[in-house]
Amino acid sequence: MIRKYSTTLHGHRTSFSLEPAFHDELKAIAEERGVPVAALIREIDDARGVDGNLSSALRLHVLDWLKRQAGDAAA
């Protein structure tokens, strides 16, 4: 089930839709990096450019993070 979440990016409220599993992974990534979830989301948003939407960018970031973690574990 997809849920709506809200955050503030550069002084403006915005919302994004994610499955709770992706949101949980974002929280885990932020914790591991020692940054607030909002800061991680802002970083991902800044890097995504104008193509695509925030929800997709967040999912792709989680996927990339997990793939890199799996690669590190295999090495």
Buried (B, 14 or more C-beta within 10 A) or exposed (E): EEEEBEBEBEEEEEEBBBEEEBBEBBEBBBEEEEBEBEEBBBBBBEEBEEEEEBBEBBBEBBEEBEEEEEEEEEE
